[in-house]
Amino acid sequence: MTSARKPVVVAGAGPTGLMCALALGRQGIPVIVCEAEPALTHDLRAGAFHPPTLEMMEPYGITGRMLETGIPVRHWQIRDRSGQYIAEFDLGLLADVTKYPYRLHLEQHKLTPIQLDIIREETAADVRFGHRVTDASQHADGVTVTIEANGNQRKIEASWLIGADGGRSVVRKLSGVEFEGFTWPENFLVVSTPHDLGEYGYPYMAYVSDPLEWIALFRMPHEGPPGIWRLAFPVTENETGDEALADESVERRMQGFQPRAERWDVRYKSIYRVHQRVAGSFRAGRMLLAGDAAHLNNPLGGFGLNSGIHDAINLCDKLGSVWRGEANADLLDLYSRQRRAVTVEQVQEMSIRNKRTLEESDPALQQERLAELIATARNPALARKHVFASSMLLGLQRAAQIR
């Protein structure tokens, strides 16, 4: 069997891996998705989709189904806790360049079932749960991938192996590619409450700057109206995860955010580490990296999940041409150059800047930065430039210029 006839193996059935499977399956390319978990995972972290991501997923029938339950969010704020400094940005400024001039809020665990349904309805892609990629060896015309399932091992002869298996990617480790960057010293605590934060003047998305404890908040659809509000707080280095998750600790943070006579109704709470890392290359021979396997960033700005979808679309467009013999495999180096450059120059830079703006410890400098953002928001030309970049349209424009 020639490499062009062998299937593409995708490690990981998260949003990026499933997007790869759908994009390749739609081209008639045989795909085997291997997911170590027994079913789709229930991730509560990601859930904001930027305009270009919605555009990319529309031809696959995904966006229309997301719009059935997702919450369109046109306005978002960066502000201080007192409410004295509020910079509000309007994605409606992008109505002339995108069909979707808003962010769509929808939990990640509601996206993956949509992707999987369409894969099974419209392609021959084989999605296997409880199948873990444990090893891989490259040769001239393919990759021998070792899979473990039910305690047994088997080998699959693949043309290409895509690692979409998360931040701890087995494929990335097997490829020998370095994961460059750092881990933030503090954890993030995520708390969800059904109480309507709109009562306190918050839009559906806001970033609250504070020298002691910044906050990011978002309204999510949850199980339907009225939805649920998700808040992220930093957890200091000297506070353990168990301490931060304790009921009284969570209540203290919520009361510090917004005092009320009653206790806050907290439905979910979780804690996780935050990284800023980028793979040295998104290609190592016949092994390709996408999504969290290729890059990790803090969630302030909602770039991670979106970047993974952008990786998948870029990669599979090129991989399809290579698999069919229409293009040389060097085309996949262009994928790596384009997506890695955007990750470093746009995603990493913006997410780091967002975090440092929120946590600025000098009150005078904090007010200066917020005042600058307010001036930007009030100037239509500057505001448009700002939302063009933060919506990830600028990054895609930059990628298209790389050859």
N, C-alpha and C positions, 0 to 999 in steps of 0.2 A: 504494500500500500504506500503510495507516494504521500509526502507530507501534506500536499494540497487536499488529499482525501481524508486524512486523519482528523478527528474532531479537535476542537479547541476545548481545553479543560479550564474551567473557572473555579478557583478556590474561593468560597464565600458566597452566601445567599443573602447578603444585605442589599441595600439599595443600589450600590455600585455594581456588585456581582450580577444581580438580576437585570440591571440595565444593560450590562454587557451581553448577557444571555439573550435578551430580547432583541437588541440591536443586531447581533450576529444571526440569531435564528430567523429574523425577518429577511435576511439575505440568503437563506437556505443553507447556511453553514452549520454542520453538525456541532452541537455544543453539549458538554456534560458539566453540570454545576455540582460541585461537591461541598456540602455544608456540614461541618462537624456537629452542630447542634441538631437535636431531634426534630425541630420545627423552627419556623420563623421566630426571631427573637422579639421581645417586647421592650424596645428601647424608648425611654422617656426623655432623652436629652434633645435630640434634633427635632426640628419641626417648622422651620421657616424657609420658604422656597422663593428665590429671587426671580424677577421677570425673565431673564434668559433661560433659566432652568425650566420654567413653565413652557416657554417656547420650544425648547428641545424635546420635551416629553410629549408635546401635543400630537405630533404625527403618529405616535405609538398608541394613542387613545388613553394615555394615562392622565393628562391634565384635565380633560373633561370629567373624568370620574372623581378626581380630587376636588374639583370645584363643587361637586354635589354636597360635600360636608365641610370643606375647608373654609376658613375665614379670610376674606381679602382685607389686607391692611395697607391703606394708602399713606397714612401719616405716622411718623414716629418721632420720638423726642430724645434729646440728651439734656439732662437737667441736674440741678442740685437738690438736696433733700428739702430745703426750705421752699422751693418753688419760685425763688426770686429770679433765678437764671434758667430760662427754658428756651432751648433752640428746637424748633419743630420743623421737620423736613417733609416735603410732599412729593411722593413718587409720581403723582399726576403730572409733574413736569416732564416726564418721559413718555407721555402719551403719543408723541409724534414718532417715537423710535421703537416702541414695543406695543404689542397687543395686550400686554399684561402690566400696566403701570401701577403695580402694587406688589407687596409680598403676600404669599398665601400661607397662612398658618394651618398646618395639619401634622399630626403626630407621625413620626417616622414609621411607627408600627402599623399605620393605616396605609402607607404608601406600598410597602412590600407585598401585602396581599393583593393589591391591585396589579402590581407588576407580575406576580406569580400567576394570577388568573389569566392575564393576557398572554403570557408565555405559553401556558397550557392550552389556551383556546386557539392560538394563531401560529404556533411554531412547533417544531419537533424536538426542541431542546429538552434534555433529560435532567431534571433537578432532583438530586439525591440527598436526602437528609440523613444524618447519622453517618456520614462519610467524611472522614478527615484525611486531608493530604498530609502525608508524613515524610515523603522523600521525593526527589526528582533528579533525574540525570539527563543532561542534554547530549545529543549526538547530531550528526550532520543534517538529518532530515526530520528531526522531531525531538520530543521530550518523553521520556519514560516516567510516568507519574505513579507513585506508590500511594494507594488508598487503604485506609483501615476502616472496616465496618463490621460491627458485631464481633469484634475480637479477631477478625480475620483480615489478612492483607491480600490485595490483588494489585496488578499493574495495568495501567492504561497507556496505550501508545497514542500520544497526542501530537498535533502539529505545533501548538503553542500552549503555554500555560500562563493564565492571567491570575495574578495574586490580588484578590479583592477581599482578603481575609483579615482585615482590621489592623490596628496598630501593632499587634504582636505577631504580625504576618509570618507564617511558616515559609511561604514562598519567598518573601524578601530575605529571610535568614538563609534559605537554601541558595539563593542567587549570589550571596556574598556582598550585596550592595550595602553600603553604610547608611545608617539612619541618623543624619546630622541634625544637631540642634540641642535643645535643653528641655528640662521639665521644670515647671513653675514650683516654687517652694510651698505654696499653699494649695489646698484642695478647693473644690467648688461644692457648695451645698445647694441642692435644688429642692424647693418646697412647692407643693401645689395646693391651692385653696379654691373652693367654689365661690368665695365671697367676691362680689363685684368691685374691683379696684377702680372702676370708672366713677364710683361715688366720690372718690378722693381726687378726681381730676386727671386721672391717668388715661392716655390713649391705649390702644391694644398692644403697643410696643414702646418701651421706654428704657433708657439707661440712666441710672441715678448716680451721679458722681458724689463721692464723700471721702474725706481724708481718712476716716476710720473704717467705714464699711460700705462700699458701693453695692448697688443692687441692679440687676437686670430683670425686667418683667415682661411677660408676654401672655396674651390671652389665647387659649387653645380650644378647639372644638370639644374635646373629650367625648362624652356620650351624647352630645347634642345640647341645644340651648338649655341653660345660659352659658354652658361651657365651663372652663376652669382656667385659673390664672396660675402661671408658673413663674416662680421667682428664683433667681440665682444669687447666692451670697458667697463671699470669700471666707475660707476657714483658715485661721492663722496656723503657723507651723507648730505652735505649742499647744494646740487643741487636737485631741485625737478624733478619729472619725466617730467613735461611739459617743464621745462627749458632744460633738456637734449635732449628732442625730437624736440625742436625748430630748424628750418632749419639752422640758423646761428650757433647754437651750434654743430649740426651734421657736418656742413661744416668745422668748426674750428678743430674738432677732425680728420676729414679725411685729411685736409691739414697738420695737425701736424703729422699724420701718413706718408703721402707721398705728399709733396708739388707739385702742378701743376698749370699752368697758368689758366686753365679753372676750373669752379666749378665741383665738383664731381656729377655724375648722380646717385642719390640715389632713388632706386625703392621701398624699404621697410625699415621701422624702427620700433622698438618696445623696450619696457623696461620691466624688470621683476625682482622680488625678487629671491634671491638665498639662499638655505638652505642646511644644513648638518644634516640630521636626520635619525634615524633608529628606527623602531618599536621594543619594548621590546621583542616581540615574533611575529613570522609570523603565529602563530596558536593560536586561542582561542576557544577551543572546536570544533564546526563544522563551525566556521568562519575562513577563511584562507586569508592571505594578500599576495599581489604580486605587483611588479612594484613600481610606485611612492607612492602607498598606504602604502608600507612597508619601503621604503627608498627614501631619496632625497639627491642629492649631486650637487655641482657646476659642470658645463658642461666641465671643462677643462680636457680633456682626453676622452670625449665621452663615459662615462660609464653608464649613467642613463638608456637610452633606451635599451642598450644591456643587462644590468642587469635584466630588466623587462622580456625580452625574455628568459633569462637563468632561471629566477624564474619559468616562465610558463612551460617550458619543464620539469624541475625538479619536480615541483608540480604535473603536470598532469600525468606523468609516475607513480608516487606513488599513486595519487588519483584514477587512473584507477584500480589499483590492490585492493585498499581498497573498492571501489564502487562495484567491482565484488565479493567481499568476499574472495579474494585470500590472503589478508594480513590484519593484525590488524591495527586499526586506529592509533596506536602508530607510524606507519611508517611516518605519516605526521609530527610528532615531529622531525623526522630526516630531513625532508624537511626544517623545521624551523631552526634547528641547522646548517645545511650545508649552506643554503643561507644567514642566518644572520651572520655567522662567516666570510664568504667571503666578505660580504658587509662592515663589520666593519674593518677587517684586510687588505683588498685589496682596494676596491672601495673608501671607505671614506679616508683611509690613502693616496692613490695615488692622488685623486682629491684635497685634502687639500694641499699636498706637491706641486703639480703642480701650484696651485694658489699662494702659498707663494714664490715659485721660481720666478714667473713672476713679483710679486709686491715688491720684495726685495728693500728696500729703501737705504741700504748702498751700494754705487757703488762698493766699494772694495769687499764686500761679494758677490754682484751680479756677478762680474767678476770671482771670485773664483769658484762659483757654475757652471757658464757657462763653465769655463775651465775644470772642472771635467767632465761635460757632453760631452765636445768635446773629451776628452781623452777616455771616455767610448765608444763613437761612433766610434772612430778610432781603437779600439781593438775588433776584431771580436767576441771573446768569451764573453767579457763584453757587447758588443752591442747586441748580441743574448739574453743574460740573461735579458737585459733591455727591449727589444721588446717582449720577451716571457711574461714578467709581464705586460707591458702596453697594450698588445693585449688581456688580460684577460685569456690567457691560463693557467697561473700560478694559478689564482683564482679557476678555474674549477678543476685543479689538486688537489688543497688544499681541495676543497669541497668533492671530491671523497674519501679522506682519513678520513673524519669525519664519525663516526658511533654512 
